[in-house]
Amino acid sequence: MSSSRTSTVFTVAAVTVLGGLVAYAVYFDHKRRNDVDFRKKLRKEKKKVTKQTQQTQQQQAQAEVASEIGAAEIKAALLKIREEGVPPSPDEKEAYFVMQVQVGEQLAQKGPPFYLPAAMAFFRALRVYPSPVELIMMLQSSLPPTLFKIFMDLVNADVSLPVSEKSEDALSRIEGYYDFFPPRRMNVTVQVGPTEGNQAAKKILVAEKDFAEGEIIYTEKPIVVALDADLEGQGTHCSFCFRTIPDGVVVKPAHDKLNSAYCSRDCQDRAQIGWQNLLFGLDPVLPPELDNGMGSVTTAQRDAAQGPYVEYLRTKAKQTNLLAARYAAKQIAHETSKLLPTQVGPLAEELQLLADGTEPYNVGDHIERLRFVDGNTTSEEVKMLGAVLGSALPGIEQSVTEQHHAVLVGKMGYNAIGVCPDGGRNDRPVTSDRPEELERTRTPHGTAHQIGSGIYLVSAYLAHSCDPNTRPTFPEGTNELHLVALRPIAKGDELTMAWVDVSQGADEDVGVARRRRRIELARGWRFKCECAKCVREAMDEEAAHAEHDAALGVTGDESRVEDTMRHEKAPGAGMGPD
């Protein structure tokens, strides 16, 4: 069982057994998918536990005050649990998890005197659950507040006790993420920035060494990408790396509903393994060792589901929706790859690079920590995406919900960086969308000049500044990002980039340029820029500044992190910052 955690319910395959309280991940195998008795048992268990959950909610209104549980009792309970160990095999862990959840629910129904042993049972379940943050979030919304507090006291005690008193697994699983990410070879760390006004402190990217002007701070490849819609399938740019494809060397798969093109067989293979085949192809999605012929019997269903979804993407969706779908597919690909005894290939290589060769976190661990604003999605899109995924892996469609997908789309939209090799292009089609509805990506050249966009897990922590000290470049003509210092940077300095074009146009004065970029930032990322340059320029036009601020439509910063991430710390920081 992996010691890392993930924010979404995309695991292979996801089976809901506790009616919204717990959606636990079980290991995917062909026999289990086709075992009718197993499915009947799950449906029976779901009805049983749903009834128990309703009873618990009724009792919650009658008694919410439990006896105070002291720190000594929490520590003693935690040490007792650690001495018990955990089951070794996946099947044993699965049975152990279900048993502990059931015990916890039964004890919770008995009222406050039994809350400590109930919390201990839920904590035991947490130790073997593959997505701990997900479980914590579900328990928070379902348990009586007093019981959840005791449960979290156990979690926090497990984090805060000295290393000699706690298990290595708990340390890496519940805390310590920023001790491993970003990779140390990138010479940057994530820290907690200063509090601004009434806004919570944010995590920022900080230099860990001095850099000269023009020096490359780090290079980074995207976790998922999307070529601009007008270039997709034209054979002019690689759908995976964005490289310009020379005449006569385009590579295309035998079946691809999106009609994607690649510059090499290697790029095609990486895209197919990462996301493309699951969403738009017909090849088996499970490794040959696990497929057992399932790929051949799902071909017709997959083909039928993909057609309407591709049409939706082309006519109604934005690039962020495609990025979200590809991320979901990539997470599923990572989960299926874990079923093999030895993990090799592009997916394993990707995680190892992100973790500097240490035990890697899941892709979900990285995405769940990113900030977001509300994403635009529809029930039609969610239904179609679920059909596409479910036709390839029956059962996984249950995990595609509007709430989760809206958050995912929001994260893609908030964090996507526009790829503009050599300053970008000037022939991007003009959309008919209203200015406030335009899709925007982070790029100092302006979204209108990009050829596509991607999610860069480290660079996502680069805050915006209208006077930045770094600039993302793409000198190799691909979507590999090279972050370059625009001026000397000292160790400990925050690294920033311009999310929009901050230059002053020939037809703009200082005030017009300032208003234009602040409107773009407010519309695209829902915050009012108060960087040093904006504040300095505003001093010269105080009256106009006040009028302009009122027209922005935002009063501060509306972006946020998922609730569970507010309890995490960055290196050297206390708990709680965004």
PyMOL commands that set and color helices and strands:
alter all, ss='L'
color gray80, all
select helices_A, chain A and resi 30-33+36-60+71-84+90-109+112-128+132-142+145-160+163-165+168-174+177-180+184-186+265-280+288-291+294-297+299-315+319-337+346-354+363-367+379-392+396-399+402-415+421-423+435-437+447-449+459-461+510-525+532-551+563-567
alter helices_A, ss='H'
color red, helices_A
select strands_A, chain A and resi 14-16+23-25+188-192+203-207+216-220+224-227+417-419+452-455+463-464+470-473+481-485+496-497
alter strands_A, ss='S'
color yellow, strands_A
deselect
rebuild
show_as cartoon
